[in-house]
Amino acid sequence: MNIDIFVNNINARRYKMHRFYVKPEQVQDEKIKIEGQDLNHIKRVLRMVAGDELVICNGQSKDYHCKISEILDDYVLADIMDVYETNTELKCKITLFQALPKSDKMELIIQKAIELGVYEIVPVMTKRTIVKLKDKKKEAKKQDRWAMIAESAAKQSGRGIIPRISPVISFEDAIKRGSTMDLALIPYEKAVGIDITRDLMKELKEHKTIGIYIGPEGGFEETEIKTAKANNIIPISLGKRILRTETASLAILSMMMLALEE
């Protein structure tokens, strides 16, 4: 058999396997221990048994092709059959600074942004943000929910990491973070010239860290754009049409994925 066809067949088989994430310290002596919620998922939902194969990722872009050796009350033990680098990560780390949208739009944005390769998502409070997270308990519950969605999306899309969903921060703090990155862009409906956007997309591979700022339903105030520009964050156009906040996030990330994918 042609070696390329053989390798492609192995990769296709791995892609169809169930995927789990563990901490690096759970990988020891050619074996991996799976605990916590994944234990219940393997035993009671998937009803896997000894001998079944699966892919386990250490969350640092390394995948382990494993076979279950034991299923015990407290953990599942899997034997490592092969080790390989996850090839699904973009070379550039993209941070999405997303103004908090209404209802459950944030969940959609998290899910799709992770599928598109984002490295980190930072929820941001802007001047026109309608959602106000004043209750710490509710905020913590949202954070837990977002983390679960992030892990699920990472599993589904075969990511080598589980992108972090940071705590909610102010627009000012978001600007400070973005100003230290190699490149930071802020889509803005009043920005002129899609050619500038095209040119910047061609240069993405020159950068290691990129920040993207997406406004809320009402958009950014002009004072916020001025603050962004003063901190070397570049306003760009996404076209002649005004996009919803969730559409803008996915549109710019899709453009970036196309430019960065190898």
CYANA upper distance limits for C-alpha pairs under 8 A (distance plus 0.5 A):
  1 MET  CA      5 ILE  CA      7.54
  1 MET  CA      6 PHE  CA      7.07
  2 ASN  CA      6 PHE  CA      6.78
  3 ILE  CA      7 VAL  CA      6.67
  4 ASP  CA      8 ASN  CA      6.60
  5 ILE  CA      9 ASN  CA      6.60
  6 PHE  CA     10 ILE  CA      6.91
  7 VAL  CA     11 ASN  CA      6.72
  8 ASN  CA     12 ALA  CA      6.56
  9 ASN  CA     13 ARG  CA      6.70
 10 ILE  CA     14 ARG  CA      6.76
 11 ASN  CA     15 TYR  CA      6.65
 12 ALA  CA     16 LYS  CA      7.08
 13 ARG  CA     17 MET  CA      7.23
 14 ARG  CA     54 LEU  CA      8.14
 14 ARG  CA     55 VAL  CA      7.37
 14 ARG  CA     65 HIS  CA      7.97
 15 TYR  CA    158 GLY  CA      7.97
 17 MET  CA     53 GLU  CA      7.57
 17 MET  CA     54 LEU  CA      5.78
 17 MET  CA     55 VAL  CA      6.83
 18 HIS  CA     54 LEU  CA      5.78
 18 HIS  CA     55 VAL  CA      6.73
 19 ARG  CA     54 LEU  CA      6.69
 19 ARG  CA     55 VAL  CA      5.33
 19 ARG  CA     56 ILE  CA      6.25
 19 ARG  CA     57 CYS  CA      7.96
 19 ARG  CA    155 LYS  CA      6.40
 19 ARG  CA    158 GLY  CA      8.15
 20 PHE  CA     38 ASP  CA      7.88
 20 PHE  CA     54 LEU  CA      8.39
 20 PHE  CA     55 VAL  CA      6.92
 20 PHE  CA     56 ILE  CA      5.32
 20 PHE  CA     57 CYS  CA      6.70
 20 PHE  CA    155 LYS  CA      7.42
 21 TYR  CA     56 ILE  CA      6.12
 21 TYR  CA     57 CYS  CA      5.30
 21 TYR  CA     58 ASN  CA      6.31
 21 TYR  CA     59 GLY  CA      6.74
 22 VAL  CA     26 GLN  CA      6.85
 22 VAL  CA     27 VAL  CA      8.45
 22 VAL  CA     34 ILE  CA      7.41
 22 VAL  CA     56 ILE  CA      7.51
 22 VAL  CA     57 CYS  CA      6.79
 22 VAL  CA     58 ASN  CA      5.60
 22 VAL  CA     59 GLY  CA      7.27
 23 LYS  CA     27 VAL  CA      8.09
 23 LYS  CA     58 ASN  CA      6.00
 23 LYS  CA     59 GLY  CA      7.29
 24 PRO  CA     58 ASN  CA      5.70
 24 PRO  CA     59 GLY  CA      8.01
 26 GLN  CA     32 ILE  CA      6.19
 26 GLN  CA     33 LYS  CA      6.08
 26 GLN  CA     34 ILE  CA      7.98
 27 VAL  CA     31 LYS  CA      6.56
 27 VAL  CA     32 ILE  CA      5.09
 27 VAL  CA     33 LYS  CA      7.37
 27 VAL  CA     58 ASN  CA      8.36
 28 GLN  CA     32 ILE  CA      6.63
 30 GLU  CA     79 ASP  CA      6.66
 30 GLU  CA     80 ILE  CA      5.80
 31 LYS  CA     77 LEU  CA      7.30
 31 LYS  CA     78 ALA  CA      6.09
 31 LYS  CA     79 ASP  CA      5.15
 31 LYS  CA     80 ILE  CA      6.08
 32 ILE  CA     77 LEU  CA      6.34
 32 ILE  CA     78 ALA  CA      5.73
 32 ILE  CA     79 ASP  CA      7.08
 32 ILE  CA     80 ILE  CA      7.69
 33 LYS  CA     75 TYR  CA      6.90
 33 LYS  CA     76 VAL  CA      6.24
 33 LYS  CA     77 LEU  CA      5.30
 33 LYS  CA     78 ALA  CA      7.01
 34 ILE  CA     38 ASP  CA      7.27
 34 ILE  CA     39 LEU  CA      6.71
 34 ILE  CA     75 TYR  CA      6.02
 34 ILE  CA     76 VAL  CA      5.54
 34 ILE  CA     77 LEU  CA      6.96
 34 ILE  CA     78 ALA  CA      8.40
 35 GLU  CA     39 LEU  CA      5.64
 35 GLU  CA     74 ASP  CA      7.22
 35 GLU  CA     75 TYR  CA      5.33
 35 GLU  CA     76 VAL  CA      7.17
 36 GLY  CA     40 ASN  CA      7.74
 36 GLY  CA     75 TYR  CA      8.21
 37 GLN  CA     41 HIS  CA      6.86
 38 ASP  CA     42 ILE  CA      6.55
 39 LEU  CA     43 LYS  CA      6.73
 39 LEU  CA     74 ASP  CA      8.11
 39 LEU  CA     75 TYR  CA      6.54
 39 LEU  CA     76 VAL  CA      6.89
 40 ASN  CA     44 ARG  CA      6.09
 40 ASN  CA     45 VAL  CA      7.62
 41 HIS  CA     45 VAL  CA      5.38
 41 HIS  CA     46 LEU  CA      6.61
 41 HIS  CA     47 ARG  CA      8.42
 42 ILE  CA     46 LEU  CA      5.57
 42 ILE  CA     47 ARG  CA      6.34
 42 ILE  CA     48 MET  CA      6.15
 43 LYS  CA     47 ARG  CA      5.29
 43 LYS  CA     48 MET  CA      6.45
 43 LYS  CA     49 VAL  CA      8.28
 43 LYS  CA     71 ILE  CA      8.24
 48 MET  CA     52 ASP  CA      6.88
 49 VAL  CA     68 ILE  CA      7.57
 49 VAL  CA     71 ILE  CA      7.69
 50 ALA  CA     67 LYS  CA      8.01
 50 ALA  CA     68 ILE  CA      5.36
 50 ALA  CA     69 SER  CA      5.61
 50 ALA  CA     70 GLU  CA      6.25
 50 ALA  CA     71 ILE  CA      7.30
 51 GLY  CA     67 LYS  CA      6.14
 51 GLY  CA     68 ILE  CA      5.72
 51 GLY  CA     69 SER  CA      6.75
 52 ASP  CA     67 LYS  CA      6.12
 52 ASP  CA     68 ILE  CA      6.09
 53 GLU  CA     65 HIS  CA      7.82
 53 GLU  CA     66 CYS  CA      6.10
 53 GLU  CA     67 LYS  CA      4.82
 53 GLU  CA     68 ILE  CA      6.80
 54 LEU  CA     65 HIS  CA      6.66
 54 LEU  CA     66 CYS  CA      5.93
 54 LEU  CA     67 LYS  CA      6.80
 54 LEU  CA     68 ILE  CA      8.21
 55 VAL  CA     63 ASP  CA      7.09
 55 VAL  CA     64 TYR  CA      6.10
 55 VAL  CA     65 HIS  CA      5.30
 55 VAL  CA     66 CYS  CA      6.48
 56 ILE  CA     63 ASP  CA      6.23
 56 ILE  CA     64 TYR  CA      5.59
 56 ILE  CA     65 HIS  CA      7.11
 56 ILE  CA     66 CYS  CA      7.57
 57 CYS  CA     61 SER  CA      7.51
 57 CYS  CA     62 LYS  CA      6.25
 57 CYS  CA     63 ASP  CA      4.94
 57 CYS  CA     64 TYR  CA      6.65
 57 CYS  CA    160 GLY  CA      7.09
 57 CYS  CA    161 ILE  CA      8.34
 58 ASN  CA     62 LYS  CA      6.37
 58 ASN  CA     63 ASP  CA      7.17
 58 ASN  CA    160 GLY  CA      8.34
 58 ASN  CA    161 ILE  CA      8.32
 59 GLY  CA    160 GLY  CA      6.29
 59 GLY  CA    161 ILE  CA      4.82
 59 GLY  CA    162 ILE  CA      6.77
 60 GLN  CA    160 GLY  CA      6.66
 60 GLN  CA    161 ILE  CA      6.16
 61 SER  CA     85 GLU  CA      6.43
 61 SER  CA     86 THR  CA      5.42
 61 SER  CA     87 ASN  CA      8.20
 61 SER  CA     89 GLU  CA      8.13
 61 SER  CA    159 ARG  CA      8.18
 61 SER  CA    160 GLY  CA      4.45
 61 SER  CA    161 ILE  CA      6.40
 62 LYS  CA     83 VAL  CA      7.71
 62 LYS  CA     84 TYR  CA      6.49
 62 LYS  CA     85 GLU  CA      5.10
 62 LYS  CA     86 THR  CA      5.87
 62 LYS  CA    160 GLY  CA      7.01
 63 ASP  CA     83 VAL  CA      6.36
 63 ASP  CA     84 TYR  CA      5.93
 63 ASP  CA     85 GLU  CA      6.43
 63 ASP  CA     86 THR  CA      6.33
 63 ASP  CA    160 GLY  CA      7.86
 64 TYR  CA     80 ILE  CA      6.73
 64 TYR  CA     81 MET  CA      7.77
 64 TYR  CA     82 ASP  CA      6.29
 64 TYR  CA     83 VAL  CA      5.15
 64 TYR  CA     84 TYR  CA      7.09
 65 HIS  CA     80 ILE  CA      6.58
 65 HIS  CA     81 MET  CA      6.00
 65 HIS  CA     82 ASP  CA      5.53
 65 HIS  CA     83 VAL  CA      6.78
 66 CYS  CA     78 ALA  CA      6.36
 66 CYS  CA     79 ASP  CA      5.86
 66 CYS  CA     80 ILE  CA      5.02
 66 CYS  CA     81 MET  CA      5.71
 66 CYS  CA     82 ASP  CA      7.53
 67 LYS  CA     78 ALA  CA      5.84
 67 LYS  CA     79 ASP  CA      5.79
 67 LYS  CA     80 ILE  CA      7.22
 67 LYS  CA     81 MET  CA      7.49
 68 ILE  CA     76 VAL  CA      7.75
 68 ILE  CA     77 LEU  CA      6.54
 68 ILE  CA     78 ALA  CA      4.67
 68 ILE  CA     79 ASP  CA      6.74
 69 SER  CA     76 VAL  CA      8.37
 69 SER  CA     77 LEU  CA      6.21
 69 SER  CA     78 ALA  CA      5.72
 69 SER  CA     79 ASP  CA      6.75
 70 GLU  CA     76 VAL  CA      6.33
 70 GLU  CA     77 LEU  CA      5.60
 70 GLU  CA     78 ALA  CA      7.43
 71 ILE  CA     75 TYR  CA      6.98
 71 ILE  CA     76 VAL  CA      5.05
 71 ILE  CA     77 LEU  CA      6.91
 72 LEU  CA     76 VAL  CA      6.41
 72 LEU  CA     77 LEU  CA      8.49
 86 THR  CA    159 ARG  CA      7.87
 86 THR  CA    160 GLY  CA      5.82
 87 ASN  CA    160 GLY  CA      8.01
 88 THR  CA    158 GLY  CA      7.30
 88 THR  CA    159 ARG  CA      6.19
 88 THR  CA    160 GLY  CA      6.95
 89 GLU  CA    117 GLY  CA      7.06
 89 GLU  CA    159 ARG  CA      7.12
 89 GLU  CA    160 GLY  CA      6.92
 90 LEU  CA    117 GLY  CA      6.93
 90 LEU  CA    257 MET  CA      8.26
 90 LEU  CA    260 LEU  CA      7.09
 90 LEU  CA    261 GLU  CA      6.92
 91 LYS  CA    205 LYS  CA      8.25
 91 LYS  CA    208 LYS  CA      7.60
 91 LYS  CA    260 LEU  CA      7.77
 92 CYS  CA    204 LEU  CA      8.50
 92 CYS  CA    205 LYS  CA      7.60
 92 CYS  CA    207 HIS  CA      7.04
 92 CYS  CA    208 LYS  CA      5.08
 92 CYS  CA    209 THR  CA      6.23
 92 CYS  CA    210 ILE  CA      7.73
 92 CYS  CA    260 LEU  CA      8.06
 93 LYS  CA    118 VAL  CA      7.54
 93 LYS  CA    119 TYR  CA      5.82
 93 LYS  CA    120 GLU  CA      8.46
 93 LYS  CA    208 LYS  CA      6.55
 93 LYS  CA    209 THR  CA      5.35
 93 LYS  CA    210 ILE  CA      6.78
 94 ILE  CA    117 GLY  CA      8.29
 94 ILE  CA    118 VAL  CA      5.66
 94 ILE  CA    119 TYR  CA      5.63
 94 ILE  CA    120 GLU  CA      7.20
 94 ILE  CA    209 THR  CA      6.52
 94 ILE  CA    210 ILE  CA      5.37
 94 ILE  CA    211 GLY  CA      6.39
 94 ILE  CA    212 ILE  CA      7.94
 95 THR  CA    118 VAL  CA      6.83
 95 THR  CA    119 TYR  CA      6.23
 95 THR  CA    120 GLU  CA      5.24
 95 THR  CA    121 ILE  CA      6.25
 95 THR  CA    122 VAL  CA      7.73
 95 THR  CA    209 THR  CA      8.22
 95 THR  CA    210 ILE  CA      6.71
 95 THR  CA    211 GLY  CA      5.34
 95 THR  CA    212 ILE  CA      6.78
 96 LEU  CA    118 VAL  CA      7.51
 96 LEU  CA    120 GLU  CA      6.78
 96 LEU  CA    121 ILE  CA      5.28
 96 LEU  CA    122 VAL  CA      6.53
 96 LEU  CA    211 GLY  CA      6.53
 96 LEU  CA    212 ILE  CA      5.46
 96 LEU  CA    213 TYR  CA      6.82
 96 LEU  CA    214 ILE  CA      8.15
 97 PHE  CA    121 ILE  CA      6.62
 97 PHE  CA    122 VAL  CA      5.25
 97 PHE  CA    123 PRO  CA      6.53
 97 PHE  CA    124 VAL  CA      6.82
 97 PHE  CA    174 ALA  CA      7.44
 97 PHE  CA    211 GLY  CA      7.50
 97 PHE  CA    212 ILE  CA      6.30
 97 PHE  CA    213 TYR  CA      5.26
 97 PHE  CA    214 ILE  CA      6.78
 98 GLN  CA    121 ILE  CA      7.55
 98 GLN  CA    122 VAL  CA      6.52
 98 GLN  CA    123 PRO  CA      5.48
 98 GLN  CA    124 VAL  CA      6.15
 98 GLN  CA    213 TYR  CA      6.62
 98 GLN  CA    214 ILE  CA      5.55
 98 GLN  CA    215 GLY  CA      7.16
 98 GLN  CA    216 PRO  CA      8.32
 98 GLN  CA    249 SER  CA      8.32
 99 ALA  CA    123 PRO  CA      6.25
 99 ALA  CA    124 VAL  CA      4.97
 99 ALA  CA    125 MET  CA      6.26
 99 ALA  CA    126 THR  CA      6.81
 99 ALA  CA    129 THR  CA      7.22
 99 ALA  CA    213 TYR  CA      8.32
 99 ALA  CA    214 ILE  CA      6.50
 99 ALA  CA    215 GLY  CA      5.60
 99 ALA  CA    216 PRO  CA      5.54
100 LEU  CA    106 MET  CA      7.34
100 LEU  CA    123 PRO  CA      6.34
100 LEU  CA    124 VAL  CA      6.38
100 LEU  CA    125 MET  CA      6.80
100 LEU  CA    129 THR  CA      6.75
100 LEU  CA    130 ILE  CA      8.27
100 LEU  CA    131 VAL  CA      6.97
100 LEU  CA    216 PRO  CA      6.74
101 PRO  CA    105 LYS  CA      6.55
101 PRO  CA    106 MET  CA      6.61
101 PRO  CA    129 THR  CA      7.54
101 PRO  CA    130 ILE  CA      7.78
101 PRO  CA    131 VAL  CA      7.23
101 PRO  CA    216 PRO  CA      6.08
101 PRO  CA    217 GLU  CA      7.02
101 PRO  CA    245 THR  CA      7.79
102 LYS  CA    106 MET  CA      8.18
102 LYS  CA    130 ILE  CA      7.34
102 LYS  CA    131 VAL  CA      6.57
102 LYS  CA    217 GLU  CA      8.35
104 ASP  CA    108 LEU  CA      7.53
105 LYS  CA    109 ILE  CA      6.76
105 LYS  CA    246 GLU  CA      7.26
106 MET  CA    110 ILE  CA      6.58
106 MET  CA    246 GLU  CA      8.35
107 GLU  CA    111 GLN  CA      6.71
107 GLU  CA    146 TRP  CA      7.07
107 GLU  CA    149 ILE  CA      7.57
108 LEU  CA    112 LYS  CA      6.65
108 LEU  CA    246 GLU  CA      8.24
109 ILE  CA    113 ALA  CA      6.22
109 ILE  CA    246 GLU  CA      6.51
109 ILE  CA    249 SER  CA      7.69
109 ILE  CA    250 LEU  CA      7.88
110 ILE  CA    114 ILE  CA      6.64
110 ILE  CA    121 ILE  CA      7.81
110 ILE  CA    146 TRP  CA      7.81
110 ILE  CA    149 ILE  CA      7.69
110 ILE  CA    150 ALA  CA      6.98
111 GLN  CA    115 GLU  CA      6.97
111 GLN  CA    149 ILE  CA      6.79
111 GLN  CA    150 ALA  CA      6.72
111 GLN  CA    153 ALA  CA      5.92
112 LYS  CA    116 LEU  CA      6.73
112 LYS  CA    153 ALA  CA      8.15
112 LYS  CA    250 LEU  CA      7.57
113 ALA  CA    117 GLY  CA      6.99
113 ALA  CA    118 VAL  CA      6.19
113 ALA  CA    249 SER  CA      8.05
113 ALA  CA    250 LEU  CA      6.99
113 ALA  CA    253 LEU  CA      7.55
114 ILE  CA    118 VAL  CA      5.70
114 ILE  CA    119 TYR  CA      7.99
114 ILE  CA    150 ALA  CA      7.42
114 ILE  CA    153 ALA  CA      6.78
114 ILE  CA    154 ALA  CA      6.96
114 ILE  CA    163 PRO  CA      7.42
115 GLU  CA    153 ALA  CA      6.82
115 GLU  CA    154 ALA  CA      7.39
115 GLU  CA    157 SER  CA      6.12
116 LEU  CA    250 LEU  CA      8.49
116 LEU  CA    253 LEU  CA      6.99
116 LEU  CA    254 SER  CA      7.06
116 LEU  CA    257 MET  CA      7.06
117 GLY  CA    159 ARG  CA      8.44
117 GLY  CA    253 LEU  CA      8.48
117 GLY  CA    257 MET  CA      7.55
118 VAL  CA    163 PRO  CA      7.59
118 VAL  CA    253 LEU  CA      8.18
119 TYR  CA    163 PRO  CA      5.69
119 TYR  CA    164 ARG  CA      7.68
120 GLU  CA    163 PRO  CA      5.63
120 GLU  CA    164 ARG  CA      5.46
120 GLU  CA    165 ILE  CA      6.60
120 GLU  CA    166 SER  CA      8.02
121 ILE  CA    163 PRO  CA      7.86
121 ILE  CA    164 ARG  CA      6.86
121 ILE  CA    165 ILE  CA      5.46
121 ILE  CA    166 SER  CA      6.88
122 VAL  CA    165 ILE  CA      6.53
122 VAL  CA    166 SER  CA      5.61
122 VAL  CA    167 PRO  CA      7.41
122 VAL  CA    168 VAL  CA      7.12
122 VAL  CA    169 ILE  CA      7.95
123 PRO  CA    165 ILE  CA      8.25
123 PRO  CA    166 SER  CA      7.42
123 PRO  CA    167 PRO  CA      7.30
123 PRO  CA    168 VAL  CA      5.28
123 PRO  CA    169 ILE  CA      7.00
124 VAL  CA    168 VAL  CA      6.02
124 VAL  CA    169 ILE  CA      5.60
124 VAL  CA    170 SER  CA      6.08
124 VAL  CA    171 PHE  CA      6.37
124 VAL  CA    174 ALA  CA      7.52
125 MET  CA    129 THR  CA      6.44
125 MET  CA    168 VAL  CA      7.55
125 MET  CA    169 ILE  CA      6.76
125 MET  CA    170 SER  CA      5.48
125 MET  CA    171 PHE  CA      6.25
126 THR  CA    170 SER  CA      7.24
126 THR  CA    171 PHE  CA      5.88
126 THR  CA    215 GLY  CA      8.06
126 THR  CA    216 PRO  CA      8.00
126 THR  CA    220 PHE  CA      7.99
127 LYS  CA    220 PHE  CA      8.02
127 LYS  CA    221 GLU  CA      7.65
128 ARG  CA    216 PRO  CA      7.09
128 ARG  CA    217 GLU  CA      8.27
128 ARG  CA    218 GLY  CA      6.45
128 ARG  CA    219 GLY  CA      7.46
128 ARG  CA    220 PHE  CA      7.45
128 ARG  CA    221 GLU  CA      7.94
129 THR  CA    216 PRO  CA      6.13
129 THR  CA    217 GLU  CA      7.97
129 THR  CA    218 GLY  CA      8.08
130 ILE  CA    216 PRO  CA      8.38
133 LEU  CA    138 LYS  CA      7.91
133 LEU  CA    139 GLU  CA      6.52
134 LYS  CA    139 GLU  CA      8.10
135 ASP  CA    139 GLU  CA      6.66
136 LYS  CA    140 ALA  CA      6.56
137 LYS  CA    141 LYS  CA      6.77
138 LYS  CA    142 LYS  CA      6.71
139 GLU  CA    143 GLN  CA      6.65
140 ALA  CA    144 ASP  CA      6.73
141 LYS  CA    145 ARG  CA      6.66
142 LYS  CA    146 TRP  CA      6.55
143 GLN  CA    147 ALA  CA      6.66
143 GLN  CA    165 ILE  CA      8.04
143 GLN  CA    167 PRO  CA      7.61
144 ASP  CA    148 MET  CA      6.83
145 ARG  CA    149 ILE  CA      6.86
146 TRP  CA    150 ALA  CA      6.60
146 TRP  CA    165 ILE  CA      7.43
147 ALA  CA    151 GLU  CA      6.78
147 ALA  CA    164 ARG  CA      8.02
147 ALA  CA    165 ILE  CA      6.89
148 MET  CA    152 SER  CA      6.70
149 ILE  CA    153 ALA  CA      6.57
150 ALA  CA    154 ALA  CA      6.59
150 ALA  CA    162 ILE  CA      7.04
150 ALA  CA    163 PRO  CA      7.10
150 ALA  CA    164 ARG  CA      8.15
150 ALA  CA    165 ILE  CA      8.08
151 GLU  CA    155 LYS  CA      6.68
151 GLU  CA    162 ILE  CA      6.18
151 GLU  CA    163 PRO  CA      8.31
152 SER  CA    156 GLN  CA      6.69
153 ALA  CA    157 SER  CA      6.61
154 ALA  CA    158 GLY  CA      6.42
154 ALA  CA    159 ARG  CA      5.46
154 ALA  CA    160 GLY  CA      8.28
154 ALA  CA    161 ILE  CA      7.59
154 ALA  CA    162 ILE  CA      6.18
154 ALA  CA    163 PRO  CA      8.07
155 LYS  CA    159 ARG  CA      6.93
169 ILE  CA    173 ASP  CA      6.81
169 ILE  CA    174 ALA  CA      7.17
170 SER  CA    174 ALA  CA      6.75
171 PHE  CA    175 ILE  CA      6.67
172 GLU  CA    176 LYS  CA      6.92
173 ASP  CA    177 ARG  CA      6.86
174 ALA  CA    178 GLY  CA      6.71
175 ILE  CA    179 SER  CA      6.50
175 ILE  CA    228 ALA  CA      7.01
175 ILE  CA    231 ASN  CA      7.71
176 LYS  CA    180 THR  CA      7.52
176 LYS  CA    231 ASN  CA      8.40
177 ARG  CA    181 MET  CA      7.78
178 GLY  CA    183 LEU  CA      8.40
178 GLY  CA    184 ALA  CA      6.50
178 GLY  CA    210 ILE  CA      8.35
178 GLY  CA    211 GLY  CA      6.13
178 GLY  CA    233 ILE  CA      7.96
179 SER  CA    184 ALA  CA      7.59
179 SER  CA    231 ASN  CA      6.16
179 SER  CA    232 ASN  CA      6.91
179 SER  CA    233 ILE  CA      7.31
181 MET  CA    209 THR  CA      5.95
181 MET  CA    210 ILE  CA      6.43
181 MET  CA    211 GLY  CA      7.25
182 ASP  CA    207 HIS  CA      6.27
182 ASP  CA    208 LYS  CA      7.10
182 ASP  CA    209 THR  CA      5.82
182 ASP  CA    210 ILE  CA      6.51
183 LEU  CA    207 HIS  CA      7.41
183 LEU  CA    209 THR  CA      7.14
183 LEU  CA    210 ILE  CA      5.34
183 LEU  CA    211 GLY  CA      6.88
183 LEU  CA    233 ILE  CA      7.90
184 ALA  CA    210 ILE  CA      5.96
184 ALA  CA    211 GLY  CA      4.88
184 ALA  CA    212 ILE  CA      6.35
184 ALA  CA    213 TYR  CA      8.29
184 ALA  CA    232 ASN  CA      7.88
184 ALA  CA    233 ILE  CA      5.39
184 ALA  CA    234 ILE  CA      6.78
185 LEU  CA    210 ILE  CA      8.35
185 LEU  CA    211 GLY  CA      6.75
185 LEU  CA    212 ILE  CA      5.58
185 LEU  CA    213 TYR  CA      6.85
185 LEU  CA    233 ILE  CA      5.93
185 LEU  CA    234 ILE  CA      5.23
185 LEU  CA    235 PRO  CA      6.39
185 LEU  CA    236 ILE  CA      7.16
186 ILE  CA    212 ILE  CA      6.39
186 ILE  CA    213 TYR  CA      5.23
186 ILE  CA    214 ILE  CA      7.04
186 ILE  CA    228 ALA  CA      8.36
186 ILE  CA    233 ILE  CA      7.10
186 ILE  CA    234 ILE  CA      6.37
186 ILE  CA    235 PRO  CA      5.17
186 ILE  CA    236 ILE  CA      6.51
187 PRO  CA    191 ALA  CA      8.03
187 PRO  CA    212 ILE  CA      8.45
187 PRO  CA    213 TYR  CA      7.38
187 PRO  CA    214 ILE  CA      7.08
187 PRO  CA    235 PRO  CA      6.05
187 PRO  CA    236 ILE  CA      5.23
187 PRO  CA    237 SER  CA      6.12
187 PRO  CA    238 LEU  CA      7.01
187 PRO  CA    248 ALA  CA      8.29
188 TYR  CA    219 GLY  CA      8.35
188 TYR  CA    220 PHE  CA      8.05
188 TYR  CA    235 PRO  CA      6.44
188 TYR  CA    236 ILE  CA      6.50
188 TYR  CA    237 SER  CA      6.48
188 TYR  CA    238 LEU  CA      8.29
189 GLU  CA    237 SER  CA      6.92
189 GLU  CA    238 LEU  CA      8.21
189 GLU  CA    242 ILE  CA      6.86
190 LYS  CA    237 SER  CA      8.02
191 ALA  CA    235 PRO  CA      6.57
191 ALA  CA    236 ILE  CA      5.98
191 ALA  CA    237 SER  CA      5.63
192 VAL  CA    236 ILE  CA      7.78
192 VAL  CA    237 SER  CA      6.60
193 GLY  CA    197 THR  CA      7.88
193 GLY  CA    236 ILE  CA      8.19
193 GLY  CA    237 SER  CA      6.82
194 ILE  CA    198 ARG  CA      6.88
194 ILE  CA    236 ILE  CA      7.92
194 ILE  CA    237 SER  CA      5.93
194 ILE  CA    238 LEU  CA      7.09
194 ILE  CA    239 GLY  CA      6.59
195 ASP  CA    199 ASP  CA      6.67
196 ILE  CA    200 LEU  CA      6.72
196 ILE  CA    236 ILE  CA      7.58
196 ILE  CA    237 SER  CA      8.41
197 THR  CA    201 MET  CA      6.71
197 THR  CA    236 ILE  CA      6.39
197 THR  CA    237 SER  CA      6.91
197 THR  CA    238 LEU  CA      7.93
198 ARG  CA    202 LYS  CA      7.03
199 ASP  CA    203 GLU  CA      7.22
200 LEU  CA    204 LEU  CA      7.01
201 MET  CA    255 MET  CA      7.83
201 MET  CA    256 MET  CA      6.95
201 MET  CA    259 ALA  CA      6.63
202 LYS  CA    259 ALA  CA      7.03
203 GLU  CA    207 HIS  CA      8.21
204 LEU  CA    256 MET  CA      8.07
204 LEU  CA    259 ALA  CA      7.51
204 LEU  CA    260 LEU  CA      7.28
205 LYS  CA    259 ALA  CA      8.22
205 LYS  CA    260 LEU  CA      6.63
214 ILE  CA    245 THR  CA      7.18
214 ILE  CA    248 ALA  CA      7.52
214 ILE  CA    249 SER  CA      6.81
215 GLY  CA    219 GLY  CA      5.37
215 GLY  CA    220 PHE  CA      5.90
215 GLY  CA    245 THR  CA      6.86
216 PRO  CA    220 PHE  CA      7.59
216 PRO  CA    245 THR  CA      6.33
217 GLU  CA    244 ARG  CA      7.10
217 GLU  CA    245 THR  CA      6.30
219 GLY  CA    245 THR  CA      8.47
220 PHE  CA    224 GLU  CA      6.71
220 PHE  CA    225 ILE  CA      7.31
221 GLU  CA    225 ILE  CA      7.15
222 GLU  CA    226 LYS  CA      6.72
223 THR  CA    227 THR  CA      6.73
224 GLU  CA    228 ALA  CA      6.66
225 ILE  CA    229 LYS  CA      6.65
225 ILE  CA    235 PRO  CA      7.99
226 LYS  CA    230 ALA  CA      6.64
227 THR  CA    231 ASN  CA      6.98
228 ALA  CA    232 ASN  CA      7.10
228 ALA  CA    233 ILE  CA      5.54
228 ALA  CA    234 ILE  CA      7.84
229 LYS  CA    233 ILE  CA      5.51
229 LYS  CA    234 ILE  CA      6.52
229 LYS  CA    235 PRO  CA      7.78
238 LEU  CA    248 ALA  CA      8.16
238 LEU  CA    251 ALA  CA      8.34
238 LEU  CA    252 ILE  CA      7.89
243 LEU  CA    247 THR  CA      6.29
243 LEU  CA    248 ALA  CA      6.04
244 ARG  CA    248 ALA  CA      6.55
245 THR  CA    249 SER  CA      6.89
246 GLU  CA    250 LEU  CA      7.04
247 THR  CA    251 ALA  CA      6.42
248 ALA  CA    252 ILE  CA      6.72
249 SER  CA    253 LEU  CA      6.76
250 LEU  CA    254 SER  CA      6.44
251 ALA  CA    255 MET  CA      6.89
252 ILE  CA    256 MET  CA      6.73
253 LEU  CA    257 MET  CA      6.54
254 SER  CA    258 LEU  CA      6.78
255 MET  CA    259 ALA  CA      6.91
256 MET  CA    260 LEU  CA      6.54
257 MET  CA    261 GLU  CA      6.07
